[in-house]
Amino acid sequence: MLSGVILAGGANRRMNGELKALLPFEGKPLIVRQLDCMREICDELIVVTNDPQPYLNKVDRSVRIITDFFRGHGSLGGMHAALSLAKHASVWVVGCDMPFISSSAAQLLLQRKRDGFESVVPLVAGRVHPLHGIYDRACASHIGHLLQQGQTSVSALLNHIFWSELGDQFLHENGVDLRFVSQIKTLEDYQLMKHMDTQWK
């Protein structure tokens, strides 16, 4: 059993005010595309945002829309809210700016987590990607302590939990297209990714 979480906060400063989560992608809002992917393996879906209104008529009623307990603390604040309220012990967390999230990758991360880790995150091209990771719900307490200390980076969490990486070679050998960690940071990124091959596994 797995909860799926999309972090849909952020100021979108490099997007001319456009909400990245609502950008059209393959004929639907990006966040709807992500939710469709997550439904393949998740039976609970959560969107974390400080402004629920834009999403109310975009996402299915079965999707829980929640807000941060610690407002203005970025992705880590959103993760705290989601992990605190998730009904399952394992939670797949992604950013709303990732068009090509992979349920196949998430399943492999979840399998590794069952070896006793509090989190498993992908390592692609030498870089850890904590915003396509699987986290144990119990990480919420660690995050709460970090936020109270003024720490807001997701990478800081990894210094306080028992985690593992899953390398790109293993992921590739198991049929995962490594572009699943791609993120839209600018309008140029968005235009480029719209032209990518979107046949994902």
Order of alpha helices (4+ residues) and beta strands (2+ residues): beta-beta-beta-alpha-beta-beta-alpha-beta-alpha-beta-beta-beta-alpha-alpha-beta-alpha-alpha
